[in-house]
Amino acid sequence: MSNEITRKDFLTSSSKYAVGAVIGVAGLDLLAGGKILANPKTSTWPWPYTTLDPEVVRLKAHHLYYSDKDCCSGVFGAFTQALTEIMPDPWANMPMEVMLFGRGGGNGWGTLCGAVNGAAAIISLVTTKADSGKLINEIWGWASAQALPTNAANQAAINGKYQDKKYNNALPQSVSGSVICHASVSQWCTIAKKKVTDTERKERCARLAGDISAKTAEILNAHFAKTFVPTFVTDPHVNQCQSCHGSSLFNDVMTQMNCVQCHGDKHGGVTGVLDGLSGKPSNYQLNQNYPNPFNPSTNIRFSIPQSEKVHLAIYDIKGSLVKTLVDYEEYSTGTYQTTWDGVNQLGKKVASGIYFARLLAGQHLQTIKMNLAK
């Protein structure tokens, strides 16, 4: 049965809601006693964060990549989805699509990698400006120096963990040395001998989105647990470039990326001289250096069974580049030997300790541990 309403009540209510129409939905909600907007609460920046399982966001990012969210929105959305499940307010109000512009290095322009772009966005949303810088440096530096996709990403495919099973085998890995999409993707395509449009390349970027999401979760978890210890250090080659192009002289460059990846070594920084040895190897091999331990120099020998672009470099125990001996140069089938004299890119003697020589030849990646003793 409908309730009767007097003329006076009708006119009074009509007047109230007419005013509400002028001042908008918020005004209507106020006049109606808060019954129109169920949750008018707003959140201030930084937004709330809680510990997330890195493997959960890995799988979410991979699936979102194939759900038309691509790399940037896929990484960002992996976090908004995971956080919405725990804290609907405010995370249900954040559309991941705001980051769609970052796909393909920014709408296909090949600039900043979409995955690290999405990671930086989520870091910036949940941390203060003062804190975000070191966390972004950490994930971007990791993405530049890490062989991607990681073994964990490849194993997830082999184990059938991904919801979208586009390619279930391990993919070749590459170290980009850069957060530039073009440099990262093109280098991987060269190593994997694939085209940008190939299924394997798309799967590579989906796994990379998962890798970046998982690592970002680890970093954020540690930050909020107050256990985060930054490991990022500027590449020595960047410091070498900045000695002239930084504020002390030309002051025309601002970067944390290894310039060689895009511009090559303009000043002869790669000094490794390779001697070709006899024989036709049947396998890829990076032999243990000799002598080892060594002082002041050591010999490094490697074999390749077919013509490949070769990258051979020395890294310290933190994973920072110390010296590039061979910089993606083409070598034919054979065994080669070079000498590292214990100096860095700047020509300065390095401290005693543990160092690593890493060979990247085609799809083959191998590392050996060396001991410089003084």
C-alpha positions in Angstrom: 0.0 0.0 0.0 1.4 3.4 -0.9 1.7 6.1 1.7 -0.2 9.3 1.3 1.8 12.5 1.2 0.5 16.0 2.0 0.9 18.9 -0.4 3.2 20.6 2.2 5.5 17.6 2.5 5.7 17.2 -1.3 6.7 20.8 -1.8 9.2 20.7 1.0 10.9 17.5 -0.4 10.8 18.9 -3.9 12.6 22.1 -2.8 15.3 20.1 -1.1 16.1 17.9 -4.1 15.9 20.9 -6.5 18.7 22.5 -4.5 20.6 19.1 -4.5 20.4 19.0 -8.3 22.1 22.4 -8.5 24.9 21.4 -6.1 25.4 17.9 -7.6 25.4 14.3 -6.4 27.3 15.2 -3.3 24.7 17.7 -2.4 21.9 15.2 -2.9 23.8 12.7 -0.7 24.0 15.3 2.1 20.3 16.2 1.9 19.3 12.5 1.8 21.2 11.7 4.9 24.1 10.0 3.2 22.0 7.3 1.5 22.8 8.0 -2.1 26.6 7.7 -2.0 27.3 4.4 -0.2 30.9 5.3 0.4 31.8 9.0 0.1 35.2 8.4 1.8 38.3 9.7 0.0 41.9 8.6 0.5 44.8 10.9 0.7 48.2 10.2 -0.9 50.1 8.0 -0.4 47.6 5.3 -0.7 47.6 2.4 1.7 49.7 -0.7 1.0 49.9 -4.1 2.6 52.3 -7.0 2.0 51.6 -8.9 -1.2 52.8 -12.3 -2.4 55.3 -11.6 -5.3 54.2 -14.7 -7.1 50.6 -13.7 -7.0 51.3 -10.4 -8.7 53.6 -12.2 -11.2 50.8 -14.3 -12.4 48.3 -11.4 -12.4 50.6 -9.2 -14.5 51.2 -12.0 -17.1 47.4 -12.6 -17.4 46.6 -8.9 -17.7 49.2 -8.5 -20.4 47.1 -10.9 -22.5 43.8 -9.4 -21.4 44.4 -6.3 -23.5 46.2 -4.4 -20.7 49.6 -4.9 -22.2 52.8 -4.3 -20.1 52.4 -1.0 -18.3 48.8 -1.3 -17.3 49.4 -5.0 -16.7 52.0 -4.4 -14.0 50.0 -1.5 -12.5 46.8 -3.5 -12.6 48.4 -6.6 -11.0 48.8 -4.4 -7.8 45.5 -2.7 -8.0 43.7 -6.0 -8.3 45.7 -7.7 -5.5 45.2 -4.7 -3.2 41.5 -4.4 -4.1 41.0 -8.0 -2.8 42.4 -6.9 0.5 41.4 -3.2 0.7 38.5 -2.5 -1.6 38.5 1.1 -0.3 40.2 2.9 -1.9 41.7 0.4 -4.4 38.5 -0.5 -6.1 38.3 3.1 -7.3 41.6 3.1 -9.2 41.2 2.1 -12.9 44.3 0.3 -14.1 43.5 1.6 -17.6 45.0 4.9 -16.6 48.4 3.4 -17.4 47.4 2.0 -20.9 49.4 4.9 -22.5 52.7 3.1 -21.4 52.3 0.1 -23.7 55.1 -0.4 -26.2 57.3 2.1 -24.5 54.6 4.8 -24.6 51.9 4.2 -27.2 54.3 2.2 -29.3 57.1 4.9 -29.3 59.7 2.5 -27.8 60.8 4.9 -25.1 60.5 3.9 -21.4 59.7 0.2 -20.9 56.0 -0.1 -20.0 56.7 -2.7 -17.3 59.1 -0.4 -15.3 56.8 2.5 -16.0 53.9 0.7 -14.3 56.1 -0.3 -11.5 57.2 3.3 -10.9 53.6 4.4 -10.9 52.5 2.0 -8.2 55.6 2.9 -6.1 54.8 6.6 -6.5 51.2 6.0 -5.5 51.9 4.2 -2.2 55.1 5.9 -1.0 56.2 9.5 -0.4 58.3 11.4 -2.9 61.3 11.2 -0.6 61.0 7.4 -0.5 59.9 6.7 -4.0 63.2 7.7 -5.7 65.4 5.0 -4.1 62.7 2.4 -4.7 62.3 3.3 -8.4 66.1 3.3 -8.8 66.2 -0.2 -7.3 63.6 -1.7 -9.7 64.9 0.1 -12.8 68.5 -0.8 -12.0 67.5 -4.4 -11.4 65.6 -4.5 -14.7 68.6 -3.1 -16.5 71.1 -5.5 -15.1 69.0 -8.7 -14.7 68.9 -11.5 -17.4 65.2 -11.4 -18.4 62.9 -13.2 -18.4 64.2 -14.7 -15.2 64.6 -18.4 -14.5 61.6 -18.1 -12.2 59.5 -16.7 -15.1 60.6 -19.5 -17.5 60.0 -22.2 -14.9 56.4 -20.9 -14.2 55.7 -21.5 -17.9 57.2 -25.0 -17.9 55.2 -25.8 -14.8 51.9 -24.5 -16.3 51.4 -21.8 -13.7 50.3 -19.1 -16.2 46.6 -18.8 -17.0 47.4 -17.9 -20.6 49.5 -20.7 -22.0 50.8 -19.1 -25.2 54.3 -20.7 -25.1 55.3 -23.2 -22.5 59.0 -23.5 -23.0 61.9 -21.6 -21.6 62.7 -18.4 -23.5 66.2 -17.0 -24.2 67.4 -14.4 -21.7 69.1 -11.0 -22.3 70.6 -8.2 -20.2 69.3 -4.9 -21.6 71.6 -2.5 -19.7 68.7 0.0 -20.2 65.1 0.7 -19.3 64.4 1.9 -22.9 61.9 -0.4 -24.6 63.5 -0.3 -28.0 66.9 -1.2 -26.7 65.5 -4.0 -24.5 63.2 -5.6 -27.1 65.5 -5.2 -30.1 68.4 -6.7 -28.2 66.3 -9.7 -27.2 65.0 -10.2 -30.7 68.6 -10.3 -32.0 69.7 -12.8 -29.4 66.5 -15.0 -29.8 66.5 -14.6 -33.6 62.8 -13.6 -33.4 60.7 -10.8 -34.8 58.7 -8.3 -32.8 55.5 -9.8 -34.0 56.4 -13.4 -33.0 54.6 -15.2 -30.3 57.8 -15.8 -28.4 58.5 -12.0 -28.3 55.1 -11.3 -26.9 55.5 -14.0 -24.3 58.9 -12.6 -23.4 57.3 -9.2 -22.6 54.4 -10.9 -20.7 57.0 -12.8 -18.5 59.0 -9.7 -18.1 55.9 -7.9 -16.8 55.5 -10.7 -14.3 59.2 -10.5 -13.3 59.0 -6.7 -12.8 55.8 -7.1 -10.7 57.3 -9.8 -8.5 60.4 -7.8 -7.9 58.5 -4.6 -7.2 56.4 -6.5 -4.6 59.6 -7.7 -2.9 60.9 -4.1 -2.8 57.7 -2.6 -1.5 57.3 -5.4 1.1 60.8 -4.7 2.4 60.2 -1.0 2.4 57.1 -1.2 4.5 58.7 -3.8 6.8 61.6 -1.4 7.2 64.1 -4.0 6.0 64.8 -2.5 2.6 68.5 -2.1 1.8 69.2 -0.4 -1.5 71.7 -2.2 -3.8 71.5 0.1 -6.8 74.7 1.8 -7.7 75.4 3.9 -10.8 77.1 1.9 -13.6 80.8 2.8 -13.7 80.5 3.5 -17.4 77.9 6.1 -16.7 80.2 7.8 -14.2 82.9 7.8 -16.9 80.6 9.5 -19.3 79.4 12.0 -16.7 82.9 13.0 -15.9 82.8 15.0 -19.1 79.1 15.3 -19.9 78.0 15.9 -16.3 77.8 19.2 -14.3 81.6 19.4 -14.0 82.2 20.1 -17.7 79.7 20.0 -20.6 76.6 19.5 -18.4 74.5 18.2 -21.3 73.5 14.7 -20.1 71.4 13.4 -17.3 71.2 9.6 -17.0 71.7 6.5 -15.0 71.7 4.2 -18.1 74.8 2.6 -19.7 75.3 4.9 -22.7 77.1 2.1 -24.7 73.8 0.2 -25.2 72.6 2.8 -27.6 75.6 4.9 -28.6 78.4 2.4 -28.5 81.8 3.1 -26.9 82.9 6.4 -28.5 86.2 6.5 -26.6 87.6 3.1 -26.9 86.6 1.8 -23.5 86.4 -1.8 -24.7 90.0 -2.9 -24.7 89.7 -6.7 -24.6 91.9 -8.3 -27.4 90.8 -11.8 -28.4 93.1 -14.4 -29.7 91.6 -17.1 -31.9 92.6 -20.6 -30.9 92.6 -23.7 -33.1 89.7 -26.1 -33.2 85.9 -26.2 -34.0 83.9 -26.5 -30.8 80.6 -28.3 -30.7 79.2 -26.5 -27.7 79.1 -23.1 -26.0 81.5 -22.8 -23.2 83.0 -20.2 -20.8 86.0 -21.9 -19.2 87.2 -21.1 -15.7 89.7 -18.3 -15.8 93.3 -19.0 -15.2 95.2 -18.4 -13.0 92.6 -18.2 -10.3 93.1 -16.7 -7.8 95.0 -14.1 -9.8 97.1 -10.9 -9.5 97.4 -8.8 -11.5 95.8 -10.4 -14.6 93.9 -13.5 -15.6 93.0 -15.2 -18.9 89.4 -15.9 -19.9 88.6 -18.4 -22.6 85.3 -19.2 -24.3 84.0 -21.2 -27.3 81.1 -20.7 -29.6 79.9 -23.5 -32.1 78.5 -21.0 -34.6 78.7 -17.3 -35.6 77.2 -15.1 -32.8 77.2 -11.7 -31.4 79.3 -11.9 -28.2 79.1 -9.9 -25.0 81.8 -10.6 -22.4 81.9 -8.4 -19.3 83.2 -8.4 -15.7 80.9 -7.6 -12.8 81.5 -7.1 -9.1 79.8 -9.1 -6.3 76.9 -6.5 -6.2 76.2 -7.1 -9.9 77.5 -3.8 -11.1 79.4 -3.6 -14.3 83.2 -3.3 -13.8 84.6 -3.8 -17.3 83.3 -4.7 -20.8 85.7 -6.9 -22.7 83.7 -7.7 -25.7 80.7 -5.5 -26.7 78.2 -7.4 -28.8 80.8 -8.0 -31.6 80.2 -10.7 -34.2 82.5 -13.7 -33.9 82.7 -16.9 -36.1 82.8 -20.4 -34.8 85.9 -21.0 -32.7 87.6 -20.7 -29.3 88.8 -17.3 -28.1 90.9 -16.0 -25.3 91.3 -12.6 -23.8 93.0 -11.1 -20.7 91.5 -9.0 -17.9 94.1 -6.9 -16.2 92.1 -6.1 -13.1 91.1 -2.6 -14.1 87.6 -1.0 -14.5 86.1 1.0 -17.3 88.0 4.1 -16.1 91.3 2.3 -16.3 91.7 2.1 -12.5 92.8 -0.9 -10.6 90.0 -2.6 -8.7 90.1 -3.8 -5.1 90.8 -7.4 -4.3 87.7 -9.7 -4.0 85.2 -11.8 -5.9 84.3 -10.8 -9.5 82.3 -12.5 -12.1 82.9 -12.9 -15.9 79.6 -13.3 -17.8 79.4 -14.5 -21.4 76.3 -13.8 -23.5 76.6 -15.5 -27.0 73.4 -16.1 -28.9 71.0 -17.7 -26.5 73.8 -19.0 -24.3 74.4 -17.2 -21.0 77.1 -18.4 -18.6 78.9 -16.9 -15.6 82.1 -17.9 -13.8 83.4 -16.6 -10.4 86.9 -15.2 -10.2 89.1 -14.3 -7.2 91.4 -11.3 -7.4 93.9 -11.6 -4.5 96.4 -8.9 -3.5 
